[in-house]
């Protein structure tokens, strides 16, 4: 009998499974949110993730283990994106570019759980499929399930055997797939590093490791010993090279340290600290009263230079082109015991007179290829043509620095990139084309960092993640001679 007149009778059959709403996993959902922000807004994970984690903790959704897992999922997926893309591409029957980015984010995060963590296979697959149901819908969740089951059939080494070309046939492409860097970045880093296979593989592996959190005890405001006492020996170690550095153990929270909250200490890579130390240690004849940080944002090196300058009765001028970054510099310098000034100014069109300063630091904008441990998404975002965009600015800022320093004064040219086009090529080109009566010479910077090994052939310095445990900072010290 029909339920209603005019309708066909219902088919009799086995009752279907009741529809189950997908269960939202707060950890994986948060990691997916962070990955989408990185992709859609060109955001950086180190800026996106902390506020998401704070919000989750405030709501009571997260504990420390949840935060650690979410962090690992985000950074691990971003670091290994190139490798995981190659593996996913081998498991689907369409070009990878035809897979919607949100789907690819869920897939790569699932692949990371399968191949890059100790999460059991069944848990990695089921959690990824459940996430796909929440954020993508049931149809695409089936696609995710099918792909991840193929991936789960082998381990990472097995997959690399399948998807990476043999080293002997194409060394750069092999390294690019195995170590998850764009081929052009592998080539550039190899050129800068020199040497054979072992060195470049060590460097690429170091780029894929989670960096330590390093603090700086800002001179004149705190000391490394005070920081170590405040944090506790079980949670911190002295820096390797900088007398102002303290390394936090895994899971250490800088914001919980009073000296950091008050601005007497800050988070700063040890390589960045060494750049400021080397410039401050460079020998001078005559006065040593006026220092300049010409590209001061966001303020880490400026705060350190201000403290070192104040010990000698010198004053620091910190200039930053972008007003919002200049405000960050002012915040970092607040509380410095000696005289300083922060201004918003374009370093290529400076408001100060030529020959004003005794020491000048120009830590110029660059591709950031030296900080891929901290900003893994940068390797996928940068393009070779970006070098052409930075080149005129880098040369212009170095010329300004040489004009701004007095005869006998010292300029430090620094980049957070080891790319030869951003380091030695810039320095050599500017020194070669000095105009008029201007003259300058390179200073051997290596003796200014006693105890730091493997600084290269000089006179400039190149730091490396795999050799020094720092970002790949570059520094050339130049004395103006005329």
N, C-alpha and C positions, 0 to 999 in steps of 0.2 A: 504494500500500500504506500502510495506517495505521501511524503510529508506535506506537500502543498500541491494544489491542483495545477496542472499544466507543466509540472517539472518532471523530468525523467526520473525513474527510480534510482536510488543510490546503488552503486556497485558494492556488492558484498565481498569482503576479503579480509585478509589478516590486518589487525590493527597495526598502524605504523608506530615507530618510536616517538614518544612525545618530544616536541622541540625543546632543546635545552639552550638557554641563553649562555653565550660565552662568558667565562669567568675572567674578570680583569685582574691581571697580575700587576700590582703597582710598580714592581721593580722593572720589569721588561717594558711596561707601558711608558715609564719615565725615560728609559734609555731610548726608546723609539722616538719620543718627543724631542729629545736632544739631537738625535741623528737627523730628524726632519728639519730642525732649526738650522743645523750646520749646512744642510743641502739647500733649503729654500731661501734662507736669509743671508747666506754666506757668513754665518756666525762662526765664532770659534768655540770649540767644546769647553775650553777652560774658562770661558766667560758665561756660557749657557748653563753648564751643568751645576755649578755651585748654588745658584738661586733655586733651581728645581729641587735639589737635595734639601736645602734649608726649608722650603715650603713643605716637602713631604715629611720631614722630621717634626716640623711644627704641628702638622695635622695628626701626628702619631702613627703615620703609615710605615715609617722606616726606623730601623735600628742601624747600628754601625755595620753589621754584616750586609744588610740590604744596600746601604750606601756604597760599600766596597764592591758588591756585585754589579750594581748599576754603573759605577765608574769603569770597571773592567769591561763590561759589555760595550760601552760607548767608545772608550779609547782603543780597546782591542779590535773592534770592528773597523774603526777608522784607520788604524795603523796597517792592518792586514787587508785593506780593501782591494788592492790590486791582485793579491793572491786569491782572495775569495771570489772576486769577479771572474778570474780565469777558471776556477773550479765550477762555479755556477754555470758559466757559459758552456762547459763540457757536459752539463747535465740537462740542457734544454734544447729544444729543436727550433729555436728562433734566435736571431741576433740579440745580444745582450742589450743593445740600445733600445730594443722594442719592449723591454720589461719596464713597467712603470717604476719610477724611483722609490715610492713607498714600499712596493713589493720587494724591490732589491734590498732595501734597508732591513726588512724583516728576514729575508733570506740570508743576507750576509751576517746578521746578528745570530741567526741559527747556526750557520756554518762555523762561526767563531766558537759557539758553545760546544759544537761537535768536535772541532779539530784543534781549538786553542785553549780549552779549559778542561777541568776534570769532571764536569757535569756529566752524569750518565747519559748514554745515547737516547734511551727512551724518554728521559726527562727533557733533554734538549729539544727533541722533535716535538713532543706533545706540547711543551710550553710555547714553542714558536708557532705551532699551528693554532693554539688557543689565542695567542696575540694576533695572529692574522685574522681570525674570526672577529675579534674586537675591532680592529682598525681597518680591515680590508673587506670583510664580508666572507660568507661561506664559500662562494665560488672560488675566489683567489686563495682561500685557505687550503683548498684541495690541491691547488698548484704548488703551494709552499710545501705541503705534506709530501707530494710526489718527489719534488726536487731534493728535499732534505733526506728522504729515505735513500735516494741514490748516493748522496754525499756520505751518508753513514756507512756505506759499504766498504770504505777504505779509510786509512788514517792519513795524516797530513803528508808524511813522507811518501806514501803511496800515490797520493794525488799529485804531488810535485813531480814525481817521475813521469806522470802522464801529461801534465799541462805545461811544464817548463821545457823549452828547447835545451838540448845538451850544451853544456858549457863550451865544449870544443867547437861547436858549430856557430854559436852566437853568444859570446860571453856576457855582453851587456844585457841582452834580452833574458838570458837565463837568470842573471842576478836580479833583474827587474821583477820577474815573476816570483822567484823564490823569496826575495826579501821585500817585496811589496813597495817598490819605488818606481816612479815613471822612468822610462829608459833614459830620457835626457838628463834627469837628475843623477842617475847612476854614472853616466858619462862625465858629467861636470864634477861630481865628487871625486871620481877616480883621477881625473886630470889634476885636481887640486892636491890630492893626497899623494899621488905618485905611487911607485912600487907595484907589487904583484897582486895576486888574487887574495892572499890572506888578509892584507890590510884593508882592502875595500870591503871584504865580507865582514870583518870585525866592525867596521864603521857602520855598515848597513844594519847589522844585528843590533848595535848599540842604539841606533835610531828607533828601533822597535821595542826597546825596553822602557819600562816606566821609570822616569827620572826621580831621583831623590828630591825631597823638598829641602831647599837650602835657605837658611836665614843669614842675614847680615846684621851684626851688632854695629850700629852706626857710630862712627868715631866721635868721641866727645859726649855721647849720649848713653852708651852702654858698652859692655865688653863681651867678648865671646865667653869668658869664664862666668860672667853673671848670667848669660843666657843658658849656658850648660847647667848651672845650679838651679835656675828657674824651671827648666824643662825636666831635669833629672837624668842621671847617667843611663838609666834603662831605656830612655826614649830619644836620646840624642848623642851625637858624636862630634868632635871637633872637625872643622873643615880640613880637606886634604892639603890645600895650598895657601888659602887666604887666612891671615891671623884674625880676621873678623867674622869668619864663617862658622856656622853650626849646622850640621846635617841632622834632620829629623828622621827617626825610624819610620817604617811603614805605618801609615795610619795616624801619624802625628798631625795635629790640627793647629796651624799657626795662629788662628784667631783666638785660640784659648790662652795664648801667652800674653801676659800683661804688657811686656815691653813692646810687643807687636801692636797691640791695641792702642798703646800710647804713642806709637810712632818712633820709639827709641831703637827699634829693630824693624826689619822688614824681610819680605821674601825676595831673594835675589840670587840668581845663579852664580856659582863661584867664578866662572869665566868672566862675567860682567864685573865682579869685584876686582879681579886681577887687572882688567883694563884700567880702572880708576887708580889702582895702586901703582901700576907701572908709570902712568902719566905723572902722578904725584912724586914718584921717586926719581924722575929724570933730573940729572944735574943741571943747574942754572948758574950763570954768572950774573952778579948784580941783584937787582930787586926781585922780590917774589911776593907781590902784593895783590895782584888782580888775576883772577882765574875766570874762564868762560866755559860753560857747557852750552854749545850752540844748537844742539838738538836734544833738549833736556827731557822731553816726555818719554815715559810717564813719571820719571823722577828718581829711579833707583840709583843710577850713577851720580846724579846731581846731589842727592842727599849724602852720599859717601864723600864726594869731592868737597862739599860744603864743610863736612866735619874735619876732613884732612886739612883744608885750607885754614880753618879757624885755629888749628893748633899752631900755625905759623903766623897768625895775625893777618892772614890774607882774606880777601872778600871774594865771594863767588857771584857771578851774574849767570843766571839760568834762563836761557831763551828757548821758547817753543812756539812754533808757528800757529798751531791749533789752540784756540782759547780754552777748550774743554780739557785738553791735555796740559796746558799751562796751569790750570787749576789743580790738576793731580800733582804736578811738580810742587806747587805751593804747599799742598797738603803734606807731601813727603818731607819738605824742608822745615815745616813748622816745628819750632822747638830747637832748631840748630843753635848752638851756643855762640857762634860767631856771626859776623855780618854777611848778609846775602840779599839778593834781589831776584825776583822772578818777573819776567816780562813775556808778553805774547809778541813775537817778532819773527819775521822771515829771515832765516840765516843767509839766504842769498842776496838779501837787500837790507843789510844790518843798519840799525839806528846809531850804533856806536862808531867812534872814529877809528881809522886804521892805526895799527901799532899800539893799541890800548892795553893788551893783556900780556901776561907773562907765561901763562899756560892756557891752552885751548883744547877742549875735547870736541870732536865732531863724530858722534856715533850716528852715522847717516842712515836714512831709510834704505831698505834693501829687500831682497826676496825672502829673507828669513830662513834660508836653507840650513842654517846652522842650528836651528831650534826645532827640528822636526820631531824630536822626542816629546816636546811640550805641546806642539801644535801639529799633530799628525795630518790634519786635513789640509795643511798648507801645501803638502807635496802634490796633492791632486788639484789644487786650485791654481798654482803657479804655472806659467807657460814660459818657454824660452824667450818669447818676444817681450816679456816683462823686463828683461835685462836692458833692452833698448830704452824703455821708459824711465828706468832709474838712472841710467848712465849720465845724462846731462846734469841732473840734480846732484848726484854724488860728486861730480867734478866741480860743480859750482860751489858746493858747500866746502870742499877742501880748499879751493882758491880763496874763498872768504876767510877761512880759518888762518891761512898763511898771511893774508893781508891784515888780519885782526891782531896777530901776535907781534910783539916788538922784536927787533933784531936781537938775537941771542935767546929768545923765548922758544918754547916747545909746543908743537901741535901733535895731538893724538888723533889719527884717523882710524875709526873703528867701524866694523860691521858685524852683524850676527849672520854672516854668510861666508863660507869658504870659497865661493865661486871666484875663479881668477878674474873674471870680468868685473867683479865688484871690489876686488882687493888690490892686488899688485898692478893690474892694468890701469886702475884709476890713479894710484899713486905715481906710477912711472909716467903716465901721460901728463899729469899736472906738473910734475917736477921738470919734465922735458920742455914744457911750453911756458915756463915762467916768463913774464914780460918785464921789460925795462931793467931797472937795477936790482930787482928782487932776486934773491938767491936762497937756496935751502939745501939741506943735506939730511939723509937718513941717519938716525941714531940706532945703534944696536940695542934693541929693547930687551934682549934675553937676560943680561946680567941684572936687570932691574927686578926680576922675579926669581931670586935665588931659591934653589930647591925644587923648582918646577922643571920636570924633565921633558925631553922630546919636543922642544920648541921650534925645531926646524933649523935651517941653515942661516937664518937671520938675513939682514938685520931686523926684519919684521917678525911678528909672532903669529902662529896659527895654533889655536887650541882645538882639541878633538874630543868628542864624546867617548870614544873607545880607548883613548890614551890618557885622558885627564879626568873623565867623568863630568865634564862641563859641556855647555853648548859650544858649538864650533865658532868661537869668537876670533876675529882677526884684529890685529893692532899694528899700525906703523907709527913710529915716533919720528917727527921731522923737526929739525932745528932751523929756524930762519937765520940766514947768514948775512943778508944784505937787504 
